[in-house]
Amino acid sequence: MNRRRIFALDLRSLALFRMLLGVLLLADLIARWAGLREPVYAGSGLLHVVIPTLAAVAAVLLVAGWRSRAAAFCCWVLLAYLHGGSGVTATTGDRFLLMLLFWAWLLPVGARYSLDLRLRVRTREDHSFYASPATAGLIVQVFLFFFCAALAHAAGAGGNPGSPLRSALAHPETLNSLGVWLLQKDSVLPVLNISVLLLMGAGAFLLLLRHEKTRTGTIGLLALSLAALTLALPLGLLPFAAAAGLVALLPPRFWKRVGAARKRLRNRHFRINAPIVPDILQVPPPSHELPSAASVRAERCRGLLAAVALGLIILANLNDHSGFLNQSALYRDLQQGLAFEQNWTLLPQSGNPATAAPELIAAPPSD
């Protein structure tokens, strides 16, 4: 296998990744405006109205795929400003969405299913895959998210296999009917806790494999596990941001299956002459024109930036578990300035089963 293909991503997956990021950012801003979430922007000045509005416009452009890289860059900068200009601590889902937006503007997320596709000239005949330091960075970022979440989950367990889930479920702010039922099942919680730990830890490594069936199955299992956790715990933006990161890793086999299913659907139910895919989404014929010198230089600069960022996030994740850089003022300034915080925890950490719901935790109901 070509070495470049080891960290190659399908452009259709990157296009869906782009759309999901834009939708998530727009939905998050609307939820905060509507009071469904605590706003990350404080104050009543004009700037605190303009910045979220600009972020919403950039999110719409990102979904449509117009000037996709510039739109992703604007989304990243504006969201980082909103997070940094508030006294409210961003959640794990907020931080992960911010990191995904960072990698998005370094990637050709507008190469498929976008307005950019109709406005630019293609430069390569084989344009199904894209491999660069930025694709390696995105893959490693998703791997680190799930692997470090598994480590944090294991550290929270201590000597009690069911303690992380029990603590999160028992908190009054997260308690619901399914959580009440699970808290009464002392034999179920340890099994669920170990299952989450193994799935996240092993799934993180399986995502690194290029075997398409394995990667597709792992993405499906991780997405289903996050959806199941969402039923019992209000995880906010976290499962949706994680799903967006997983979507970017979908291999060509997935899209071949989608294409075959779409063709069968069209043949059975849509026997019409009009194309099932709008013209704006069609891939233009390949061009044999060589890329300009400016585009080559821009690609090299993005690759260099992605390589530096990849090194920084690896250091940040190592430091989160060892703390060997906590005394470095330069490291703290870099992390805050670039919004590269890498503290990944899957479950809410504020639960206290000893005080939140003691009547539900004491013992399972008798048969």
Long-range contacts (C-beta under 8 A, 24 or more apart in sequence): 1-210, 4-131, 5-129, 5-131, 5-210, 6-131, 6-210, 7-131, 7-132, 7-135, 7-136, 7-139, 8-129, 8-130, 8-131, 8-135, 9-107, 9-129, 9-130, 9-131, 9-135, 9-138, 9-139, 9-248, 9-249, 10-128, 10-129, 10-250, 10-251, 10-252, 10-255, 11-108, 11-111, 11-112, 11-127, 11-128, 11-129, 11-130, 12-112, 12-113, 12-250, 12-255, 13-247, 13-248, 13-249, 13-250, 13-251, 13-254, 13-255, 14-107, 14-108, 14-109, 14-111, 14-112, 14-130, 14-248, 15-65, 15-109, 15-110, 15-111, 15-112, 15-113, 15-114, 16-113, 16-247, 16-248, 16-250, 17-100, 17-104, 17-109, 17-244, 17-245, 17-247, 17-248, 18-62, 18-63, 18-65, 18-68, 18-72, 18-104, 18-109, 18-110, 18-114, 19-62, 19-63, 19-65, 19-113, 20-240, 20-243, 20-244, 20-247, 21-62, 21-72, 21-75, 21-97, 21-100, 21-101, 21-104, 21-244, 22-59, 22-60, 22-61, 22-62, 22-63, 22-71, 22-75, 23-59, 23-63, 24-97, 24-237, 24-240, 24-241, 24-244, 25-55, 25-56, 25-58, 25-59, 25-62, 25-75, 25-79, 25-97, 25-101, 26-56, 26-59, 26-60, 26-63, 28-94, 28-97, 28-237, 29-55, 29-56, 29-59, 30-56, 37-236, 38-88, 39-86, 39-88, 40-82, 40-83, 40-86, 40-88, 40-90, 40-94, 41-82, 41-85, 41-86, 42-85, 42-86, 42-87, 42-88, 48-85, 51-78, 51-81, 51-82, 51-85, 52-78, 52-82, 54-78, 55-79, 55-82, 62-104, 62-109, 64-114, 64-115, 65-109, 65-110, 65-113, 65-114, 65-115, 65-116, 65-117, 66-110, 66-114, 66-115, 66-116, 67-110, 67-116, 68-108, 68-109, 68-110, 68-114, 68-116, 69-105, 69-106, 69-107, 69-108, 69-109, 69-110, 70-105, 72-101, 72-104, 72-105, 72-109, 73-105, 75-101, 75-104, 76-101, 76-102, 76-104, 76-105, 80-339, 83-339, 84-336, 84-339, 90-341, 91-236, 91-237, 91-238, 92-238, 92-343, 92-344, 92-345, 92-346, 93-235, 93-236, 93-237, 93-238, 93-239, 93-240, 93-241, 93-242, 94-237, 95-341, 95-342, 95-343, 96-145, 96-238, 96-241, 96-242, 96-245, 96-344, 97-237, 97-241, 97-244, 98-339, 99-141, 99-313, 99-340, 99-342, 100-138, 100-141, 100-241, 100-244, 100-245, 100-248, 102-309, 102-339, 103-134, 103-137, 103-138, 103-141, 103-306, 106-132, 106-134, 106-137, 106-302, 106-305, 106-306, 106-309, 107-132, 107-134, 107-135, 107-138, 112-283, 113-281, 115-280, 117-280, 117-281, 117-283, 117-284, 118-280, 118-284, 121-287, 121-289, 122-284, 122-286, 122-287, 123-287, 123-289, 123-290, 123-291, 123-295, 124-286, 125-286, 125-288, 127-283, 127-286, 128-252, 129-252, 132-299, 132-302, 132-303, 132-306, 133-303, 133-304, 133-306, 133-307, 133-310, 134-302, 134-303, 134-306, 136-306, 136-310, 137-306, 137-307, 137-309, 137-310, 137-313, 138-245, 138-248, 139-207, 139-208, 139-249, 140-310, 140-313, 140-314, 141-245, 141-313, 142-207, 142-245, 142-246, 142-248, 142-249, 143-204, 143-205, 143-207, 143-208, 144-204, 144-313, 144-314, 144-317, 144-342, 144-344, 145-204, 145-242, 145-245, 145-344, 146-200, 146-201, 146-203, 146-204, 146-207, 146-222, 146-242, 147-200, 147-201, 147-204, 147-205, 148-317, 148-320, 148-321, 148-342, 148-344, 149-200, 149-344, 149-345, 149-346, 150-197, 150-200, 150-201, 150-204, 150-346, 151-201, 151-321, 152-344, 152-345, 152-346, 153-193, 153-196, 153-197, 153-200, 153-345, 153-346, 153-347, 154-197, 154-201, 156-347, 156-349, 157-193, 157-197, 161-189, 161-190, 161-193, 161-194, 162-186, 162-189, 162-190, 162-192, 162-193, 163-193, 163-353, 164-193, 164-347, 165-189, 165-192, 165-193, 165-196, 165-347, 166-351, 166-353, 166-361, 167-347, 167-349, 167-351, 167-352, 167-353, 168-233, 168-347, 168-348, 168-349, 168-351, 169-232, 169-233, 169-351, 170-351, 170-352, 170-353, 170-356, 170-357, 170-360, 170-361, 171-348, 171-350, 171-351, 171-352, 171-356, 172-356, 172-357, 173-234, 173-350, 174-233, 174-234, 174-348, 174-351, 175-356, 175-357, 176-232, 176-234, 178-231, 178-232, 179-232, 179-233, 180-357, 180-360, 182-232, 183-357, 183-360, 183-361, 184-360, 184-364, 184-365, 185-364, 186-363, 186-364, 187-364, 195-225, 196-225, 196-229, 196-346, 199-225, 200-225, 200-346, 207-246, 207-249, 210-251, 212-251, 212-252, 212-253, 212-254, 213-253, 215-249, 215-250, 215-251, 216-250, 216-251, 216-253, 216-254, 219-246, 219-247, 219-249, 219-250, 222-246, 229-346, 229-347, 233-347, 233-348, 235-346, 235-348, 238-346, 309-338, 309-340, 312-338, 312-340, 313-340, 313-342, 316-340, 316-341, 316-342, 317-342, 317-344, 320-344
